[in-house]
Amino acid sequence: MKFLPVLLSLFALNPALAAKEDRPNVLFLAVDDMNDWIGSLGATPRAITPNLDRLASRGVNFTNAHTAGVFCAPSRAAIFSGQLASTTGCYRNANYFVHHPEIEPLQVSFSKAGYQTFGAGKLFHHPAGAIDVRGWNEFFLRTPRQRENGWPLDSWGDDTPFPNPFPNSIYNRGKKITGGLFLEWGAIPDNREEEMADTVRINWAVEKLQEKHEEPFFLAVGIYAPHFPNYCPQKYFDLYDPEQIELPPIKDDDLEDLPPKIRRIKENRRRAHHEKLVELDAVDDAIHGYLACMSYADAMMGRVLDALEASPYADNTIVVLWSDHGYHHGEKGDWGKHTLWERTSNVPFIWAGPGVAVGEKTDVTVSLIDIYPTFVEMCHLPQPAQKLEGESLAKTLADPQSAEDRHVLLPHMNPGEYAVINRNWRYIRYGEDGEELYDVQRDPNEWHNLADDPQYADKKAELRQYAPDSFADPATNLNARKDLVIEGETFHWEKGKGNYERDPIYLPYTNTTNEQSKAGNGNGNEK
């Protein structure tokens, strides 16, 4: 038996040598801008999400999970790099692989461990040049144009269905849409569901699960829903009685106890969006569109889950469902993300499969930054070149009731801005521009900022200890036209060497003159 220690050492050095049965498949499911209104989390309003609820019932449902970045770009960069913006500098930037090419992303670690890697949809950010192309056996794009133009997602464009009239929401009606589709919602005909970009991506993932796989696989698919525009088939709108939709709790003077600079910024945002929706009597209409798109996203994920259940891989596949961040619908006067409050940070986060307890719900504090180290442990992946900043959840997933709570860090948009979050407290610091402190057990809506109360000075000092001693400088901004180099069906970034020229995409715009509106990349915006 002298060879046994040598053999074990080889397995440790090269996880690809491990037995296939010790390497579960992974189904990695991402949704965009989905907050914690899914049925199994019990929030108000409550979306109709039977498929996500079904997944939660057969795994572990984290009720106190938090994003790793306050909007799409930094969140997804953190998930795939395993490092927060405070380390990479990607506070507003998705392109960690440009600024830190030494980082080995999640899919590369799976590939090194002998996995076949398949990706589709919004896993990374949506503009051209934002997908980390390394390590994929196959990354699905719907059209040749996408592959020839730096791999933009083009989730909404001239080949996808739109409501009629367009724009459809009362917030945008009569406007000329020249860019994003913020606060835009509306139903499309049911018979055009299969033409939607998200549906096409999901159907591709279903086909992948129907194929025969000799090696373990990492199958990742991300959809754009329920990100604005909230367009989806009429049948999902019909799930809800508009007269019965519960509105989220909102406190009219909620901004009065914020630090002065932050208060001014948020009051301006409230006037620009929430107060206009109130004036139009359209808050419930906007929430109806969002709930409908949550149900559409649920139905799409249901297709993949059904395909997995019908496949030979059902018993040996870890399923992970995550949203890149949450979303405000008037709470604290905001519509959107980009905040350090609960509405942005709290996300659906569900695990199921081998090594995961069944039917458990836990409020232990976790972060999306924990995904990478959890896979390293559960799937026997090699340790990447970079230090992973999260914690493995493997023990928690096996026995959630024994897990101890911890603090997680959420960087904001600039160095020195962050939140420290645990089961009981949320501490927010805006650099030199002020602080917030919330006792989230007694004040779950974060209506009472305790930061200026002297009796909580020690609590603030305690929570500040969990912030980094230093923050990385912001990553350099990249300009697609100047810095993105297209090379056939792939691309790379090089300062000042760009040759990126996008063909304009036209959205079907209807107004009194029936003119067409040039709509940029057609992907919506990040408001």
C-alpha positions as CSV (number, residue, x, y, z in Angstrom):
1,M,0.0,0.0,0.0
2,K,3.0,2.3,-0.3
3,F,1.6,3.8,-3.4
4,L,-1.6,5.1,-1.7
5,P,-0.1,8.3,-0.2
6,V,1.4,9.1,-3.6
7,L,-1.9,8.5,-5.3
8,L,-3.8,10.7,-2.8
9,S,-1.2,13.4,-3.4
10,L,-1.7,13.2,-7.1
11,F,-5.4,13.7,-6.6
12,A,-4.8,16.7,-4.4
13,L,-2.5,18.3,-7.0
14,N,-4.7,17.4,-10.0
15,P,-8.5,17.2,-9.2
16,A,-9.2,16.0,-12.7
17,L,-7.8,12.6,-11.5
18,A,-10.5,12.2,-8.9
19,A,-13.2,9.7,-9.6
20,K,-16.1,11.0,-11.7
21,E,-18.6,10.0,-9.0
22,D,-16.8,12.4,-6.6
23,R,-17.3,15.3,-8.9
24,P,-20.9,16.3,-9.1
25,N,-22.2,18.2,-12.1
26,V,-23.2,21.8,-11.6
27,L,-26.3,23.7,-12.9
28,F,-25.6,27.4,-12.3
29,L,-28.7,29.5,-12.8
30,A,-28.6,33.3,-12.8
31,V,-31.4,35.9,-12.8
32,D,-31.0,39.6,-13.1
33,D,-32.3,42.3,-10.7
34,M,-34.5,39.8,-8.9
35,N,-35.2,40.8,-5.3
36,D,-36.4,38.7,-2.4
37,W,-40.1,38.6,-3.4
38,I,-40.0,35.0,-4.5
39,G,-42.7,32.9,-2.9
40,S,-40.5,30.8,-0.7
41,L,-38.9,33.9,1.0
42,G,-42.3,35.2,2.1
43,A,-41.7,38.8,1.4
44,T,-44.4,41.4,0.5
45,P,-45.2,41.8,-2.3
46,R,-45.0,38.1,-3.1
47,A,-44.3,36.9,-6.6
48,I,-45.8,33.7,-8.0
49,T,-42.7,31.5,-8.4
50,P,-43.7,27.8,-8.1
51,N,-40.5,26.5,-9.7
52,L,-38.1,28.4,-7.5
53,D,-40.2,27.4,-4.5
54,R,-39.9,23.8,-5.6
55,L,-36.2,24.1,-5.9
56,A,-36.1,25.6,-2.4
57,S,-38.1,22.8,-1.0
58,R,-35.5,20.2,-2.1
59,G,-32.5,22.2,-0.9
60,V,-31.2,25.0,1.2
61,N,-32.9,28.4,0.9
62,F,-30.8,31.3,2.3
63,T,-33.1,34.1,3.5
64,N,-30.2,36.4,4.5
65,A,-28.0,36.2,1.4
66,H,-26.4,39.3,0.0
67,T,-24.9,40.4,-3.2
68,A,-21.2,40.9,-3.7
69,G,-21.6,44.2,-5.7
70,V,-24.3,46.9,-5.8
71,F,-25.2,46.5,-9.5
72,C,-24.7,44.0,-12.3
73,A,-21.1,44.7,-13.3
74,P,-19.3,44.5,-9.9
75,S,-21.5,41.7,-8.6
76,R,-20.8,39.4,-11.5
77,A,-17.1,40.3,-11.6
78,A,-16.9,39.3,-7.9
79,I,-18.7,36.0,-8.4
80,F,-16.5,34.9,-11.3
81,S,-13.2,36.2,-9.9
82,G,-13.8,35.3,-6.2
83,Q,-12.7,38.8,-5.2
84,L,-14.6,41.9,-4.2
85,A,-14.3,45.3,-5.8
86,S,-12.3,46.5,-2.8
87,T,-9.5,44.2,-4.0
88,T,-9.9,44.3,-7.8
89,G,-11.0,47.9,-8.2
90,C,-14.0,46.8,-10.2
91,Y,-16.4,49.1,-8.3
92,R,-18.2,50.1,-11.6
93,N,-16.4,47.8,-14.0
94,A,-17.1,44.2,-15.1
95,N,-13.7,43.6,-16.8
96,Y,-11.7,42.1,-14.0
97,F,-10.1,39.8,-16.6
98,V,-8.6,42.9,-18.4
99,H,-7.3,44.7,-15.3
100,H,-6.1,41.5,-13.6
101,P,-5.4,38.8,-16.2
102,E,-3.7,36.7,-13.5
103,I,-7.1,36.0,-12.0
104,E,-8.4,32.5,-12.8
105,P,-12.1,32.7,-13.2
106,L,-14.6,30.2,-11.9
107,Q,-15.1,28.4,-15.3
108,V,-11.3,28.0,-15.7
109,S,-11.1,26.2,-12.3
110,F,-13.9,23.9,-13.4
111,S,-12.1,23.3,-16.7
112,K,-8.8,22.5,-14.9
113,A,-10.7,20.0,-12.8
114,G,-11.8,18.0,-15.9
115,Y,-15.3,19.5,-16.2
116,Q,-16.9,20.4,-19.5
117,T,-17.9,24.0,-19.3
118,F,-21.0,25.4,-21.0
119,G,-22.3,29.0,-20.7
120,A,-25.1,31.1,-22.1
121,G,-26.8,34.4,-21.4
122,K,-26.2,37.0,-18.8
123,L,-23.6,35.5,-16.6
124,F,-21.2,38.4,-17.0
125,H,-22.3,41.9,-17.8
126,H,-24.2,42.6,-21.0
127,P,-22.2,45.1,-23.2
128,A,-19.7,44.1,-25.8
129,G,-16.4,42.9,-24.4
130,A,-17.7,42.0,-21.0
131,I,-17.7,38.2,-21.2
132,D,-14.6,36.4,-19.9
133,V,-14.1,34.0,-22.8
134,R,-11.5,31.9,-21.1
135,G,-12.2,28.3,-20.0
136,W,-15.5,27.6,-21.9
137,N,-15.9,24.6,-24.0
138,E,-18.9,26.4,-25.5
139,F,-20.5,29.7,-24.9
140,F,-23.9,30.1,-26.6
141,L,-24.8,33.4,-28.4
142,R,-28.1,33.7,-30.2
143,T,-26.9,35.4,-33.4
144,P,-23.7,35.5,-35.6
145,R,-23.8,39.3,-35.2
146,Q,-23.2,39.0,-31.4
147,R,-20.1,36.8,-32.0
148,E,-18.7,39.2,-34.6
149,N,-19.2,42.3,-32.4
150,G,-17.6,41.5,-29.1
151,W,-20.3,39.3,-27.7
152,P,-22.8,41.8,-26.5
153,L,-26.0,40.1,-25.2
154,D,-28.5,42.1,-27.3
155,S,-31.3,40.9,-25.1
156,W,-33.6,43.5,-26.6
157,G,-33.3,44.4,-30.3
158,D,-34.7,44.1,-33.7
159,D,-35.0,40.3,-33.5
160,T,-37.0,40.2,-30.2
161,P,-40.7,40.9,-29.6
162,F,-41.9,44.2,-28.1
163,P,-45.2,45.4,-26.8
164,N,-47.5,47.4,-29.1
165,P,-47.5,50.4,-28.7
166,F,-43.8,51.0,-27.9
167,P,-42.9,52.4,-25.5
168,N,-45.7,50.8,-23.5
169,S,-45.5,52.0,-19.9
170,I,-47.3,55.2,-18.8
171,Y,-43.9,56.4,-17.5
172,N,-42.4,56.4,-21.0
173,R,-45.5,56.7,-23.2
174,G,-45.0,59.4,-25.9
175,K,-41.2,59.5,-25.3
176,K,-38.6,58.9,-27.9
177,I,-36.5,56.1,-26.5
178,T,-32.8,56.7,-27.3
179,G,-31.1,54.3,-25.0
180,G,-32.1,52.3,-22.0
181,L,-35.6,51.0,-21.2
182,F,-35.7,52.0,-17.5
183,L,-39.2,51.9,-15.9
184,E,-40.6,50.4,-19.1
185,W,-43.1,47.5,-18.8
186,G,-45.7,45.8,-20.9
187,A,-47.1,42.5,-22.2
188,I,-46.2,40.8,-25.4
189,P,-48.4,38.2,-27.2
190,D,-48.1,34.7,-25.7
191,N,-47.4,33.2,-29.1
192,R,-44.1,35.1,-29.3
193,E,-42.6,33.7,-26.1
194,E,-40.2,31.4,-27.9
195,E,-38.7,34.4,-29.7
196,M,-37.6,36.1,-26.5
197,A,-33.9,36.1,-26.0
198,D,-34.1,34.6,-22.5
199,T,-36.4,31.8,-23.8
200,V,-33.9,31.0,-26.5
201,R,-31.1,30.7,-24.0
202,I,-33.1,28.5,-21.7
203,N,-34.0,26.2,-24.5
204,W,-30.3,25.9,-25.4
205,A,-29.6,24.8,-21.8
206,V,-32.5,22.3,-21.9
207,E,-30.9,20.8,-25.0
208,K,-27.5,20.6,-23.2
209,L,-29.1,18.6,-20.4
210,Q,-30.6,16.2,-23.0
211,E,-27.2,15.4,-24.4
212,K,-25.0,12.6,-23.3
213,H,-22.0,13.8,-21.2
214,E,-19.1,11.5,-20.5
215,E,-17.4,14.0,-18.2
216,P,-18.9,16.1,-15.4
217,F,-20.2,19.4,-16.6
218,F,-20.6,23.0,-15.4
219,L,-23.7,24.3,-17.2
220,A,-24.3,28.0,-16.5
221,V,-27.2,30.0,-17.9
222,G,-28.2,33.5,-17.0
223,I,-31.3,35.3,-18.1
224,Y,-32.0,39.0,-18.3
225,A,-35.4,38.9,-16.6
226,P,-36.7,40.6,-14.4
227,H,-34.4,43.4,-15.4
228,F,-36.1,46.4,-17.1
229,P,-37.7,46.4,-19.6
230,N,-40.3,44.3,-17.8
231,Y,-41.6,42.8,-21.0
232,C,-43.0,39.3,-21.0
233,P,-45.9,37.3,-22.3
234,Q,-49.4,38.4,-21.4
235,K,-50.1,35.1,-19.5
236,Y,-47.6,36.1,-16.8
237,F,-49.3,39.5,-16.3
238,D,-52.6,37.6,-16.0
239,L,-51.4,35.6,-13.0
240,Y,-51.9,38.8,-10.9
241,D,-55.0,40.8,-10.1
242,P,-53.8,44.4,-10.3
243,E,-56.3,45.4,-7.7
244,Q,-54.9,42.9,-5.2
245,I,-51.2,43.6,-5.6
246,E,-49.7,44.5,-2.2
247,L,-47.3,47.4,-2.3
248,P,-44.0,47.4,-0.4
249,P,-43.8,49.3,2.9
250,I,-42.7,52.9,2.3
251,K,-42.1,55.7,4.9
252,D,-42.6,59.2,3.5
253,D,-39.9,60.8,5.6
254,D,-37.5,57.9,5.3
255,L,-34.6,60.0,4.0
256,E,-34.5,62.6,6.8
257,D,-32.0,60.8,9.0
258,L,-29.5,60.1,6.2
259,P,-26.1,61.9,6.1
260,P,-26.6,65.3,4.4
261,K,-24.8,64.5,1.0
262,I,-26.5,61.1,0.7
263,R,-29.9,62.6,1.6
264,R,-29.5,65.2,-1.2
265,I,-28.6,62.6,-3.8
266,K,-31.5,60.3,-2.8
267,E,-34.0,63.1,-2.6
268,N,-33.2,64.1,-6.2
269,R,-33.6,60.5,-7.2
270,R,-36.9,60.2,-5.4
271,R,-38.2,63.3,-7.2
272,A,-37.1,62.0,-10.6
273,H,-38.7,58.6,-10.4
274,H,-40.8,57.7,-7.4
275,E,-42.7,60.9,-7.1
276,K,-43.4,60.9,-10.8
277,L,-44.8,57.4,-10.6
278,V,-47.0,58.4,-7.7
279,E,-48.2,61.4,-9.7
280,L,-49.1,59.1,-12.5
281,D,-50.8,56.6,-10.1
282,A,-48.5,54.0,-11.6
283,V,-46.5,52.5,-8.7
284,D,-48.8,49.5,-8.7
285,D,-48.6,49.2,-12.5
286,A,-44.8,49.2,-12.4
287,I,-44.7,46.5,-9.7
288,H,-47.2,44.5,-11.7
289,G,-44.8,44.4,-14.6
290,Y,-41.9,43.4,-12.3
291,L,-43.9,40.6,-10.7
292,A,-45.0,39.3,-14.1
293,C,-41.4,39.2,-15.2
294,M,-40.4,37.4,-12.0
295,S,-43.0,34.8,-12.9
296,Y,-41.7,34.6,-16.5
297,A,-38.1,34.1,-15.1
298,D,-39.5,31.4,-12.8
299,A,-41.1,29.6,-15.7
300,M,-37.9,29.7,-17.7
301,M,-35.9,28.2,-14.7
302,G,-38.7,25.6,-14.4
303,R,-37.9,24.4,-17.9
304,V,-34.3,23.8,-17.0
305,L,-35.2,22.2,-13.7
306,D,-37.7,19.9,-15.4
307,A,-35.0,18.9,-18.0
308,L,-32.5,18.1,-15.2
309,E,-35.1,16.0,-13.4
310,A,-35.8,14.0,-16.6
311,S,-32.1,13.5,-17.3
312,P,-29.6,10.9,-16.1
313,Y,-27.9,13.6,-14.2
314,A,-30.7,14.4,-11.7
315,D,-29.1,12.7,-8.7
316,N,-25.6,13.9,-9.2
317,T,-26.0,17.6,-10.0
318,I,-25.6,20.6,-7.7
319,V,-28.1,23.3,-8.6
320,V,-27.4,26.9,-7.6
321,L,-29.9,29.7,-8.2
322,W,-28.8,33.3,-7.6
323,S,-29.7,36.9,-8.5
324,D,-26.9,39.4,-9.0
325,H,-28.6,41.9,-6.6
326,G,-32.0,43.0,-5.4
327,Y,-34.1,46.0,-6.5
328,H,-35.9,48.9,-4.9
329,H,-39.5,49.7,-5.9
330,G,-40.0,53.0,-4.0
331,E,-38.5,51.8,-0.7
332,K,-36.3,54.6,0.6
333,G,-37.6,56.7,-2.3
334,D,-35.5,54.7,-4.8
335,W,-36.2,52.7,-8.0
336,G,-33.2,50.6,-8.9
337,K,-30.1,49.2,-7.2
338,H,-26.7,50.8,-6.5
339,T,-27.5,51.2,-2.8
340,L,-26.1,49.7,0.4
341,W,-29.5,49.0,1.8
342,E,-31.4,45.7,2.1
343,R,-33.4,46.2,-1.0
344,T,-30.3,46.1,-3.1
345,S,-28.3,43.6,-1.1
346,N,-30.7,40.8,-0.2
347,V,-31.0,38.2,-3.0
348,P,-32.5,34.8,-3.7
349,F,-29.8,32.2,-3.2
350,I,-30.8,28.5,-3.3
351,W,-28.7,25.4,-3.4
352,A,-29.9,21.8,-4.0
353,G,-28.3,18.4,-4.9
354,P,-25.6,16.1,-3.5
355,G,-24.1,17.4,-0.3
356,V,-27.0,19.8,0.4
357,A,-29.6,19.3,3.1
358,V,-33.2,19.0,1.9
359,G,-36.0,21.4,2.7
360,E,-34.0,23.7,4.9
361,K,-34.4,27.5,5.3
362,T,-31.7,29.5,7.2
363,D,-31.1,33.1,8.0
364,V,-27.4,32.7,8.5
365,T,-25.6,35.6,6.7
366,V,-23.9,34.6,3.5
367,S,-22.7,36.4,0.3
368,L,-22.5,35.6,-3.4
369,I,-18.7,35.9,-2.9
370,D,-19.0,32.5,-1.2
371,I,-19.9,30.7,-4.4
372,Y,-16.4,30.2,-5.7
373,P,-14.8,28.7,-2.5
374,T,-17.9,26.5,-2.0
375,F,-17.4,25.0,-5.4
376,V,-13.7,24.5,-4.8
377,E,-14.5,22.3,-1.8
378,M,-17.6,20.5,-3.1
379,C,-16.4,19.9,-6.6
380,H,-12.7,19.3,-5.8
381,L,-11.5,22.2,-7.9
382,P,-7.9,23.4,-7.8
383,Q,-7.2,26.5,-5.7
384,P,-6.9,29.4,-8.2
385,A,-4.0,31.7,-8.5
386,Q,-5.8,34.5,-6.6
387,K,-6.9,34.4,-3.0
388,L,-10.6,33.8,-2.7
389,E,-12.3,36.2,-0.4
390,G,-15.5,34.4,0.5
391,E,-16.0,31.4,2.7
392,S,-17.0,27.9,1.7
393,L,-20.6,27.1,2.5
394,A,-20.1,23.3,2.2
395,K,-20.6,22.7,5.9
396,T,-23.5,25.1,6.1
397,L,-25.2,23.4,3.1
398,A,-24.9,20.0,4.7
399,D,-26.1,21.1,8.1
400,P,-27.6,24.7,8.0
401,Q,-28.9,24.6,11.6
402,S,-25.4,24.3,13.1
403,A,-24.0,27.2,11.1
404,E,-22.8,30.2,13.0
405,D,-23.6,33.7,11.8
406,R,-20.8,36.0,10.4
407,H,-20.2,39.4,8.9
408,V,-20.1,40.0,5.2
409,L,-18.7,43.0,3.3
410,L,-20.5,44.8,0.5
411,P,-18.4,47.4,-1.3
412,H,-20.1,50.4,-2.9
413,M,-19.2,52.6,-5.9
414,N,-16.0,54.1,-4.6
415,P,-13.1,53.2,-2.4
416,G,-13.9,53.5,1.3
417,E,-17.7,53.1,0.8
418,Y,-19.2,49.8,2.0
419,A,-21.7,48.0,4.2
420,V,-20.9,45.4,6.8
421,I,-23.9,43.1,7.3
422,N,-24.8,40.3,9.7
423,R,-28.0,38.7,11.0
424,N,-28.7,41.6,13.4
425,W,-27.0,44.7,12.1
426,R,-26.2,46.7,9.0
427,Y,-23.4,49.3,9.2
428,I,-22.9,51.6,6.2
429,R,-20.0,54.0,5.6
430,Y,-19.8,56.5,2.8
431,G,-16.1,57.3,3.1
432,E,-16.0,60.7,4.7
433,D,-19.6,61.5,3.8
434,G,-21.3,59.8,6.7
435,E,-22.6,56.6,8.2
436,E,-25.8,54.6,8.8
437,L,-26.5,51.9,11.3
438,Y,-29.6,49.7,11.4
439,D,-30.8,47.2,14.0
440,V,-32.4,45.0,11.3
441,Q,-34.1,42.6,13.7
442,R,-36.1,45.5,15.2
443,D,-36.1,47.7,12.1
444,P,-36.2,45.4,9.1
445,N,-37.2,48.2,6.8
446,E,-34.2,50.3,7.8
447,W,-36.3,53.3,8.7
448,H,-34.3,54.4,11.8
449,N,-30.7,55.3,11.3
450,L,-28.9,54.9,14.7
451,A,-25.5,56.1,13.6
452,D,-25.6,59.4,15.4
453,D,-26.8,57.9,18.7
454,P,-23.8,57.8,21.1
455,Q,-25.0,54.6,22.7
456,Y,-24.2,52.8,19.5
457,A,-20.6,54.1,19.1
458,D,-19.1,50.8,20.3
459,K,-21.3,48.8,17.8
460,K,-20.1,51.0,14.9
461,A,-16.5,50.5,16.0
462,E,-17.0,46.7,16.2
463,L,-18.5,46.5,12.7
464,R,-15.9,48.8,11.2
465,Q,-13.3,46.2,12.1
466,Y,-14.6,43.9,9.3
467,A,-13.9,46.5,6.6
468,P,-10.6,46.3,4.7
469,D,-7.7,48.4,6.0
470,S,-7.2,49.7,2.4
471,F,-9.3,49.7,-0.7
472,A,-8.0,49.2,-4.3
473,D,-8.0,52.2,-6.6
474,P,-10.8,52.1,-9.1
475,A,-10.1,50.1,-12.3
476,T,-9.4,52.2,-15.4
477,N,-12.5,52.9,-17.5
478,L,-12.6,51.2,-20.8
479,N,-14.1,52.6,-24.0
480,A,-15.4,50.0,-26.4
481,R,-14.9,52.1,-29.5
482,K,-11.4,53.0,-28.6
483,D,-10.1,50.0,-26.7
484,L,-12.1,46.9,-27.8
485,V,-10.4,44.9,-30.6
486,I,-12.5,42.6,-32.6
487,E,-10.7,39.5,-34.0
488,G,-13.0,37.5,-36.1
489,E,-15.4,35.8,-33.6
490,T,-13.5,36.8,-30.5
491,F,-12.1,40.0,-29.0
492,H,-9.6,41.5,-26.6
493,W,-9.1,44.9,-24.9
494,E,-6.1,47.0,-25.8
495,K,-5.8,50.7,-24.9
496,G,-6.1,52.9,-28.0
497,K,-6.2,50.0,-30.4
498,G,-9.9,49.5,-30.7
499,N,-11.7,48.7,-34.0
500,Y,-15.1,48.1,-32.5
501,E,-17.9,49.4,-34.7
502,R,-21.4,48.3,-33.8
503,D,-24.2,48.3,-36.4
504,P,-27.1,50.3,-34.9
505,I,-30.0,48.3,-33.6
506,Y,-33.5,49.8,-34.1
507,L,-36.3,49.3,-31.6
508,P,-39.9,49.4,-32.9
509,Y,-40.8,52.9,-31.8
510,T,-44.3,54.3,-32.3
511,N,-45.4,57.8,-31.7
512,T,-47.5,60.4,-33.5
513,T,-45.0,60.6,-36.3
514,N,-44.4,56.9,-36.5
515,E,-40.7,57.5,-36.6
516,Q,-38.0,54.9,-35.8
517,S,-35.8,55.4,-32.7
518,K,-32.2,54.5,-32.7
519,A,-31.8,52.6,-29.4
520,G,-28.0,52.1,-28.8
521,N,-27.3,48.5,-27.7
522,G,-30.9,47.8,-26.8
523,N,-30.0,46.3,-23.5
524,G,-31.7,48.7,-21.1
525,N,-29.6,50.6,-18.6
526,E,-28.3,50.4,-15.1
527,K,-30.5,53.0,-13.4
